[in-house]
C-alpha cells in the first residue's frame, strides 16, 4: 500500500519582531520612555536654548541661596539653623522641582488644550491621556535646579550637616522621589481646575507653584499657621523640612519620619488623581 503523500504545513505567521512588554506597568513605562526621548531630542535640536535654559535656572536659584549666604556671614545661625543645614533644605526643595520641570512640565499645557479644544486629541489616542499630557513637554532647563541642589547636598555633607551613610542616602532618595510626587500632584490638581472654570489662565496654579519657594527654608522660621498649611494643605514641607529632620534621626524616629513622607506623598497623589478623574468625567469635549 503506497504511503500517503506528506502533508505540507500551511504558511506560518511569524509573531511580532519586537514584542513589547506584556505587563501593563512595563508597557506604560516603555511608552513614557519613548515619548520622553522624542521630546528631549526635539529640545536638543536647539543647543543654545538648552544651555541658556539650564544656566538660567542654575543662576536663578544660586542667586537666591547667595542672599542667604550673605546674611549668615553676619550671624552664626537663623533660629538654630546653620548655613549648611539650610543648604540641605534648600537643595531638597529645588531638586524635586527641577525633576518635575524635566519630566512633568506638560501638565501646564492642560489649560491651553482644554480651552482651545485640543484636549480631545489626547482622548482619542490609544495611550493614557495623563501620560500624554505629562510628556507633552520635557524641559531640560530643570537640570540646572538638579545640579545646584546636588552640589549643595555634597557641600553640606562635607561640612557635617548630616552623616553620610546608607541610611542617609536612602532618606535622600526617598525624599527626592516623594518630592517629585508631591510637586507633580499639586501641579496636576491645580491645573485640572480648568475642567470646572474653563479659563485659559488661573491664578491658583501659579500661586501654588510660587508658594513652593517657601519650602526652601525650615518651617520653624514661619508662623504656626503657615507651618500647618505647608504640612496638611499644601504639603511642601514634605519636600525639604521633614526630610532634613529625618537625616538627623535614627532608629524608630527615622522610620516614623520616612513613613510620614510616604504617607503624605500617597495622600497628595490620591487627591490629585481624584480631581483629575472627576475632571475627565465632567469634560464634554470640544463641541
N, C-alpha and C positions, 0 to 999 in steps of 0.2 A: 504494500500500500504506500503510495507516494506520500512523502512528507508534505504537509501543508506549507504553502509559501509563508515566509516570515512576515509578521505584521510590521508595518512601518509606523513607528510612533509619529503622532501628529506634531505639528510645529510647537516648539516650546516658546513660552512667553517669558522672557527674562524679567526679573524684578527690577526695581529702580536701581540705577547705577550708584546713586548716592543717597541711600535711605537716611532720613532724618531721625532724630531721637524719638523713641517711642513714648517715653514718659511725658505727660503734658507739661510738667515743670521744666524739663530739659528742653522741650520744644520752645517754650516761652523764652528761656534764657538764650537759646540759639538764635531765635528771631531778634531778640534785643541786641545781641552782639553784632548781627549783620547790619541792623539799622544804625547802630552807633558807628560802625565802621564806615558806612556810607556818609553819614553826617560829618564825621571827622575828616574824611578825605576831601569833602567839599570845602570844609573850613580851611584845610591846609593848602588849598589852591591859592589862597591869598596869604602868603607867608608874612608879609609886612603887617597886615592886620592882626595876624595871630600873635606876633611878637609884641606889637603895641598893646594888645589887649591883656596879655599876661603881665607885661611890665607895669601897665596902668593899675591893674588890680593889686599887684605886689606893692607898688609905691603908695597907693591909697591907704592900705591898712598899716604899712610900715610908718607912714607919717602919723597916723593915729597913735600907734604904740610909742613913737618917738616923743609925743607930747607927754605921755605918762612917764616915760623915762626921765624927761627933764624935770618933772615935778618931784619924782622920787630921788633925784640927786640932791634935793634940798632937805628932804625929810627921810628918815630911815624906813618908814613903812606907812601904809594907809590902813587904819583900823586893824592893825596887826598883820597885814598882808605885805610881804616884801616884793621887790620888783620881779624876782624870779618866780614867786608864787603867782603873781599877777600874769606873768608870761604864760603860765600853764592855762589859766582861764581864758586868756586872750587867744591862745593858739587853738584850744578846743572849741572856741566859738566860731573861728573862721575856717577851720579845715572842713567840717561838715557842710558849711555853706558853699565853700568852693567846689566840693564834690557835687553838690546839688546843681550848681551852675553848669558844671561839666556834663552831668548825666540826666538831670530832671528839669532843665530850663524850659522844656517845651510846654509845661503846664501854663506858662504865662501867655501862651498863644490861644488859650481856650476862649477867652472873651472875644477876641477878634474872629475866631472861627464861628462861634455861635451867632454873633451879631451879623456877620456877613453871609450867613447861610452856607458856610463851607464845612461845618461840622458833620454834615450828612456823609461826606466822603469817607470819614473815619468809620462810620457805622456800616457802610456797605462793603468794606473790605474784610477778607477772612482772617482778620487779626484782631486782637483785643484793642478796643478804642483807647483804653488807658495806656497801653504800651505804645501805640502810635503817637499819642499825644505827648508822652514823656520824651520820645525820641525825635520829636519834630526839630528840636534844636540841641546840638551838642556844642556848648560854648567852651572852647579851650581856655578862655580868659580865667576861668576858675582855678587853673593850675597855679596862678600867681598866689592866690589865697592859700592853697595847699602847701606850696613851697615855703612861704613865710611861716605858716603855722608849724610845719615840721622843724624848721630852723629854730624857732623859739623853744620848742619842746626839747630839742637836743641841747641847746644852751642852758635851759632851766635844769635839766638833769645833771649837766656838768657842774652847775653851781649848787647842787644839793637840794633843789626844790622837791625832788622825790627820788627815792631809791630805785635804781634800775634793776629789775628782777623779772622773772617770768610772770609773777602776779601783776606787776605794774604794767607790763606790756599787754597783758590780757585786758586790763582795765582800759587802756588806751584804745585798743582795737574795738572793744565793746562800746566805748564812749563815742568813737567816731562813727561806727555803723549805726548806733542808736540815734546819734545826732542827725545823720542823713535822713533817717526815717521820720524824725520829728519835724525837721525843716521841710522836707518834701511833702509830708502830710498836711502841714499847716498851709503851705502854698496851694496844694490841691483843694483843700477845703474852702479857702477864701476865694479862690478863682472860680470854684464851682457855683458860687452865689449868682453867677451870670444866668443860670437856668431860672432864677426867680426874678432878678431885677432887669435883665435884658439890656444892660448898659455896657457900652464898649469900655468905659473907664469907671473904676470904682475905687474909692479911697481906702476901703477896708483892707484889701490885699496889699496895697502899697504901704499902709500904716503898719500892718503886722510885719511885713518884710523889714521895714526900717527899725521897728522896735527890737528886732533881734540884735541890733548893735549893742543894746544894754546888757546882753548876755556876756559881753567881753569882760565884765567885771563881776566880782563876787556879790551875791545877793545881800550879804550883810552890810554892804555900803548903801543900800536903799531902805526906804521905809518898809515897815512890815506889810502894808497893803500891797506894795509893788512886789515884794517877795512872794506873797500869796498868789498874785496873778501869774507870776513867772514860774510858779510851781504847779498850779492846778488849772489855770485857764489857758494861758499861752505858755506852755512848759519849756521855755527857753533855758530855764535853769538846768534842765537835763543835759544841755549841750556842754556846759563848762563848770558850773559851780559844784554840782553834786559829783561829777566825775573827779574833780580836783580833790574833794573830800575823800573819795574812795581811794585815791592814790596814796593818801597818808593813813589809811586804815589797815587793819589786819584782822584775821580770824573771822568770827561771825559778823563783826561790824562790816567788814569788807563785803562778805556775801550778801548782807542785807542791803547795802547801798547798790551793789550790782543788780540785785533783784528789783530795787526801786527804779533803776534806769530802764530795765527791760519792761517792767510793768507800765511805766509812763509812756514808753515808745509804743507798746502794743495798744494801749488805750487811745493814744493820739491817732495811730494808723486806723484803728477800728472806727473812730468817729469820722475821720476823713472819708473812709470807704462808705459809710452810711450816707453821708452828704452827697458823695459822687453818684451812688446808685439811685438815690432819691431824685437827683437832678436828671439822670438819664431817663427815669420813668416819667418825669414831668416834661421832658423835651418833646416837642411836637413836630419838629422838622422845619426845614426852610419855608415850606409852604404855609 
